[in-house]
């Protein structure tokens, strides 16, 4: 590493420290946010549960203190935690369970709380699985919220895979996700995860034929990532290899190539299927729908299938995006993990860590400097997914140069 790069990494830690200091007190973190616009404390995306994750990672890596982490966890769990239909990895009992598990690690810390949270999360998951299998038995198409990362069973599967990979519930979620990839009786030539609604999950006349979602946040990308990670961690689930291959075969049909390298659309509509054209659909290089997410997912699938050509294409796509200033500018001033620079940075760091192409790592200091400059401005959103806490975690990862102690970015399905 040259001296300029070393300074960038030092600056990244300094910037992460400054954000963490500004977010040290749950009572003041939302001072600039009107009460009606604040997320639920039990939200991983925008509430106290997500900011707790920042302080837990810092405490576990020796850069923060446990009292701050505990105060944020207490704030996240201050109200009754939902285990109703709206609960998922990003909200409610499963979200707080994810944060508490990150704090506990392999210790006995928070044992009683984790037992209760596990019970609630398993209950939520069992109900969702029963509904999902009943839907498949009826031969109907799924809603996005059935299987996606933020609201659905892929997200719940993230928690179970990290918390108790050998538990029956983990295998049951993976078995359902495999079944999700199997053709429906009246598929009409569309994949079985095709949904009849718009990308926001609601019916729309603009999506009268529904759409096929490739993204990590709401699409089949989450299923591909979770199944690949399960395989890479040594879980032997019947049909897993075949399900990964089916999804990959579909994404391969829509992989595009241009002067900036390979890329995948964020979603396609029935019209795109009819016309076999998605040239205008290149998304910005974000985590949720763009190359930050799709390249990492394809790399994980390539690793799981031992498909070096797939892995090379994924890494080439990421490298091309990192080197293309026009693509980076599409992120605008967004700093967050979902839509902005932090998400691209964390995804690129994970891709670089596993890459056969060393040039990916060489692009990280420049992207890090971009995020450092962005967070030097006032940051009105303190949250994890779109705001300051997520940017701080990405900068902390780059600054320390080591894999996160908590595996915090598994909530993004990057690891």
C-alpha positions in Angstrom: 0.0 0.0 0.0 1.4 3.4 -0.9 1.5 6.4 1.6 -1.5 8.0 0.0 -3.6 4.9 0.5 -2.4 4.6 4.1 -3.5 8.1 4.8 -6.9 7.4 3.2 -7.4 4.4 5.5 -6.5 6.5 8.5 -8.9 9.2 7.4 -11.6 6.6 7.0 -11.3 5.5 10.7 -11.2 9.1 11.8 -14.4 9.8 9.8 -16.1 6.7 11.3 -15.0 7.8 14.8 -16.5 11.2 14.3 -19.9 9.8 13.1 -20.0 7.3 16.0 -19.3 10.1 18.5 -22.1 12.2 17.0 -24.4 9.1 17.4 -23.3 8.1 20.9 -26.5 9.2 22.7 -29.9 7.7 21.6 -31.6 10.8 23.2 -30.0 13.3 20.8 -29.3 11.4 17.6 -32.6 12.4 16.0 -32.6 16.0 17.2 -32.8 17.3 13.7 -35.5 14.8 12.6 -39.2 15.7 13.3 -40.8 13.1 15.6 -43.3 12.1 12.9 -40.5 11.2 10.5 -38.5 9.0 12.8 -38.3 5.3 12.2 -39.5 2.8 14.9 -36.6 2.2 17.4 -37.0 -1.6 16.5 -36.1 -0.8 12.8 -32.8 -2.1 11.6 -33.0 0.2 8.6 -33.6 3.5 10.2 -34.1 3.0 14.0 -32.1 2.4 17.1 -31.6 -1.3 16.3 -29.5 -0.3 13.2 -27.4 2.3 15.0 -26.8 -0.2 17.8 -25.1 -2.3 15.2 -22.6 0.4 14.5 -21.6 0.6 18.2 -21.6 -3.1 18.6 -19.1 -3.5 15.7 -17.0 -0.8 17.2 -17.0 -2.4 20.7 -16.3 -5.9 19.4 -13.4 -4.6 17.3 -11.8 -2.6 20.1 -12.8 0.9 18.8 -15.8 1.6 21.0 -17.3 0.9 24.4 -19.9 -1.6 25.4 -21.9 0.9 27.5 -22.8 2.9 24.3 -23.7 -0.3 22.5 -25.9 -1.4 25.3 -27.7 1.9 25.6 -28.6 1.7 21.9 -29.8 -1.9 22.3 -31.9 -0.9 25.2 -33.4 1.9 23.2 -34.2 -0.5 20.3 -36.0 -2.9 22.7 -37.8 -0.2 24.8 -41.2 -0.8 23.2 -43.1 -4.1 22.6 -41.4 -5.8 19.7 -43.6 -6.8 16.8 -43.7 -10.4 15.7 -46.8 -9.8 13.5 -47.1 -9.8 9.7 -44.9 -6.7 9.4 -41.9 -8.3 11.2 -38.8 -9.3 9.3 -35.1 -8.9 9.3 -35.4 -5.2 9.1 -38.2 -4.6 11.6 -39.4 -6.0 14.9 -38.2 -9.0 16.9 -36.1 -10.4 14.1 -34.3 -7.1 13.6 -33.5 -6.7 17.3 -32.5 -10.4 17.4 -30.0 -9.7 14.6 -28.4 -6.8 16.6 -28.4 -8.7 19.9 -26.8 -11.8 18.3 -24.1 -9.5 16.8 -23.5 -8.2 20.4 -23.4 -11.7 22.0 -21.1 -13.3 19.4 -19.9 -16.6 20.9 -20.2 -15.4 24.5 -23.1 -16.0 26.9 -23.9 -12.3 26.9 -27.6 -11.5 26.4 -28.5 -15.2 26.6 -32.0 -14.7 28.1 -32.9 -12.0 25.6 -31.7 -14.0 22.7 -33.7 -17.1 23.8 -36.9 -15.0 23.8 -36.0 -13.3 20.5 -35.2 -16.6 18.9 -38.5 -18.0 19.9 -40.3 -15.0 18.4 -38.3 -15.1 15.2 -38.8 -18.8 14.7 -42.6 -18.3 15.2 -42.7 -15.5 12.6 -40.7 -17.7 10.2 -42.9 -20.8 10.6 -46.0 -18.7 9.8 -44.4 -17.2 6.7 -43.2 -20.6 5.5 -46.7 -22.1 5.9 -48.2 -19.3 3.9 -45.5 -19.5 1.2 -45.9 -23.3 0.7 -49.7 -22.9 0.6 -49.3 -20.3 -2.1 -47.0 -22.5 -4.2 -49.5 -25.4 -3.7 -52.2 -23.2 -5.3 -49.9 -22.5 -8.2 -50.0 -18.7 -7.7 -47.2 -16.2 -8.2 -45.5 -14.8 -5.1 -45.6 -11.3 -3.7 -42.2 -9.7 -3.3 -42.7 -9.6 0.5 -43.0 -13.4 0.6 -39.3 -14.0 -0.3 -37.3 -10.8 -0.4 -34.6 -9.7 2.0 -36.2 -6.7 3.7 -39.6 -8.1 4.4 -39.5 -11.7 3.5 -38.1 -15.2 4.0 -34.7 -14.5 2.5 -34.2 -11.9 5.3 -35.4 -14.2 8.0 -33.1 -16.8 6.5 -30.1 -14.5 7.0 -30.8 -14.4 10.7 -31.2 -18.2 11.1 -28.1 -19.0 9.0 -26.0 -16.8 11.2 -27.6 -17.6 14.5 -28.1 -21.4 14.2 -27.2 -22.9 10.8 -27.9 -26.5 11.8 -31.4 -25.7 13.3 -34.4 -27.2 11.5 -35.8 -23.7 10.8 -32.7 -22.7 8.8 -33.0 -25.8 6.6 -36.7 -25.2 6.2 -36.2 -21.7 5.0 -33.5 -22.8 2.5 -35.8 -25.7 1.3 -38.6 -23.2 0.7 -36.2 -20.9 -1.3 -35.2 -23.9 -3.4 -38.8 -24.7 -4.0 -39.4 -21.0 -5.0 -37.1 -21.6 -8.0 -39.1 -24.6 -9.3 -41.5 -24.0 -12.2 -45.1 -23.3 -11.5 -47.8 -25.3 -13.4 -49.0 -22.2 -15.3 -45.8 -20.3 -15.5 -46.3 -18.9 -19.0 -42.6 -19.0 -19.7 -41.8 -16.6 -16.9 -39.7 -17.6 -13.9 -41.5 -18.9 -10.8 -40.4 -15.8 -8.7 -42.1 -13.4 -11.2 -44.5 -11.2 -9.3 -47.7 -9.6 -10.6 -47.0 -6.2 -8.9 -44.7 -3.2 -9.4 -41.2 -3.0 -7.8 -42.6 -1.2 -4.8 -44.8 -4.2 -4.1 -48.0 -2.6 -5.1 -50.2 -3.1 -8.2 -49.7 -0.5 -10.9 -51.1 0.0 -14.4 -47.5 0.7 -15.5 -46.7 -3.0 -14.5 -49.8 -4.7 -15.8 -47.8 -7.8 -16.5 -45.8 -7.6 -13.3 -42.1 -7.8 -13.3 -39.1 -10.0 -12.6 -36.9 -8.4 -9.9 -33.1 -9.1 -9.9 -32.2 -6.9 -6.9 -30.7 -7.8 -3.6 -33.2 -5.8 -1.6 -36.4 -7.0 -3.1 -35.6 -9.6 -5.8 -34.2 -13.0 -6.6 -30.7 -11.7 -6.0 -31.4 -12.2 -2.2 -32.4 -15.8 -2.8 -29.3 -16.5 -4.9 -27.0 -14.9 -2.4 -28.4 -16.8 0.6 -28.4 -20.2 -1.1 -24.8 -19.5 -2.3 -23.7 -18.5 1.2 -25.3 -21.7 2.7 -23.5 -23.8 0.2 -20.2 -22.0 0.9 -20.7 -22.6 4.6 -21.0 -26.4 4.0 -24.8 -26.8 4.5 -26.0 -29.7 2.4 -29.6 -29.0 1.3 -31.1 -31.3 -1.4 -31.6 -29.3 -4.6 -29.5 -26.3 -3.5 -26.9 -26.6 -6.3 -29.7 -27.0 -8.9 -31.6 -24.0 -7.6 -28.5 -21.7 -7.7 -27.9 -23.0 -11.3 -31.5 -22.2 -12.3 -31.3 -18.6 -11.0 -27.9 -18.2 -12.7 -29.2 -19.5 -16.0 -32.0 -16.8 -15.8 -29.7 -14.0 -14.9 -27.3 -15.0 -17.6 -30.1 -14.5 -20.2 -30.2 -10.8 -19.2 -26.6 -10.0 -18.5 -25.6 -7.1 -20.6 -22.2 -5.9 -21.9 -21.2 -2.3 -22.9 -18.1 -0.2 -22.9 -18.2 -0.1 -19.1 -18.3 -3.8 -18.7 -20.9 -6.5 -17.8 -24.0 -5.5 -15.8 -27.4 -6.8 -14.9 -30.7 -5.0 -14.9 -32.4 -4.3 -11.6 -35.7 -5.6 -12.9 -37.5 -6.5 -16.2 -41.1 -6.2 -17.2 -43.3 -8.3 -19.5 -42.6 -5.9 -22.3 -38.9 -6.4 -21.9 -39.4 -10.2 -22.1 -41.4 -9.8 -25.3 -38.8 -7.4 -26.9 -35.7 -9.1 -25.4 -34.2 -5.7 -24.8 -33.1 -4.0 -21.5 -30.5 -1.6 -22.9 -32.0 1.4 -21.2 -32.4 -0.3 -17.8 -28.8 -0.1 -16.5 -29.3 0.9 -12.8 -27.0 3.2 -10.9 -24.2 1.2 -9.2 -26.1 0.9 -5.9 -26.4 -2.1 -3.5 -30.2 -2.4 -3.8 -30.5 -2.9 -7.6 -27.2 -2.0 -9.2 -23.8 -3.5 -9.7 -22.8 -3.2 -6.1 -25.3 -5.9 -5.3 -25.6 -7.9 -8.5 -21.8 -8.3 -8.9 -21.3 -9.5 -5.4 -24.2 -12.0 -5.8 -22.8 -13.3 -9.0 -19.4 -13.7 -7.4 -20.9 -15.6 -4.5 -22.7 -17.9 -6.9 -19.6 -18.4 -8.9 -17.7 -19.4 -5.8 -20.5 -21.7 -4.7 -20.7 -23.4 -8.1 -16.9 -23.3 -8.6 -17.7 -21.5 -11.8 -14.6 -19.3 -12.4 -16.0 -17.7 -15.5 -19.0 -16.4 -13.5 -16.8 -15.1 -10.8 -14.5 -13.4 -13.3 -17.5 -11.7 -15.0 -18.7 -10.5 -11.6 -15.4 -9.1 -10.6 -14.9 -7.5 -14.0 -18.3 -5.8 -13.8 -17.4 -4.4 -10.4 -14.0 -3.1 -11.5 -15.5 -1.5 -14.6 -18.1 0.4 -12.5 -15.5 1.5 -10.0 -13.4 2.9 -12.8 -16.3 4.6 -14.6 -16.7 8.2 -13.3 -20.0 8.5 -15.1 -21.4 5.5 -13.2 -20.1 6.8 -9.9 -21.8 10.2 -10.5 -25.2 8.4 -10.8 -25.0 7.9 -7.0 -25.1 11.7 -6.6 -24.8 12.9 -3.0 -26.3 9.7 -1.5 -24.0 8.3 1.2 -26.1 5.3 2.3 -25.7 1.6 2.1 -28.9 1.2 0.1 -28.6 3.8 -2.6 -25.3 5.4 -2.2 -21.5 5.4 -1.9 -21.3 3.4 1.3 -23.2 0.4 -0.2 -20.9 0.4 -3.2 -17.8 0.7 -1.0 -18.8 -2.2 1.3 -19.8 -4.4 -1.6 -16.5 -3.6 -3.5 -14.6 -4.4 -0.3 -16.2 -7.8 -0.1 -15.7 -8.5 -3.8 -12.0 -7.4 -3.5 -11.5 -9.8 -0.5 -12.5 -12.8 -2.6 -11.4 -11.6 -6.1 -9.1 -13.2 -8.5 -8.6 -9.7 -10.0 -6.4 -7.7 -7.7 -7.2 -4.5 -9.5 -10.5 -4.3 -7.6 -8.7 -3.6 -4.3 -6.6 -0.9 -5.9 -9.8 1.1 -6.6 -11.0 1.1 -3.0 -8.9 4.1 -1.7 -10.4 6.4 -4.3 -14.0 5.4 -3.5 -13.2 5.7 0.2 -12.0 9.2 -0.3 -15.2 10.0 -2.1 -17.3 8.8 0.9 -15.1 10.6 3.4 -15.7 13.9 1.5 -19.4 13.2 1.5 -19.7 12.6 5.2 -17.9 15.8 6.0 -21.2 17.5 5.2 -24.1 17.7 7.6 -25.8 14.3 7.8 -29.5 14.7 8.7 -30.3 10.9 8.6 -28.6 9.0 11.4 -29.9 5.6 10.2 -28.2 2.4 9.1 -29.6 1.7 5.7 -29.7 5.2 4.2 -27.8 7.4 6.6 -24.8 8.1 8.7 -24.5 4.9 10.7 -24.2 2.8 7.6 -21.6 5.1 6.1 -19.6 4.9 9.4 -19.7 1.1 9.3 -18.4 1.0 5.7 -15.6 3.4 6.6 -14.8 1.4 9.7 -14.5 -1.7 7.6 -12.1 0.0 5.1 -10.2 1.7 7.8 -9.5 -1.4 9.8 -8.9 -3.5 6.8 -10.4 -6.6 8.4 -13.6 -8.5 8.1 -16.3 -7.1 10.4 -16.2 -8.7 13.9 -20.0 -8.9 13.9 -20.5 -9.8 10.2 -22.8 -6.8 10.2 -23.0 -6.6 6.4 -24.8 -10.0 6.3 -28.0 -8.0 6.7 -27.1 -6.8 3.2 -26.3 -10.4 2.1 -22.8 -9.3 1.2 -21.4 -12.0 3.4 
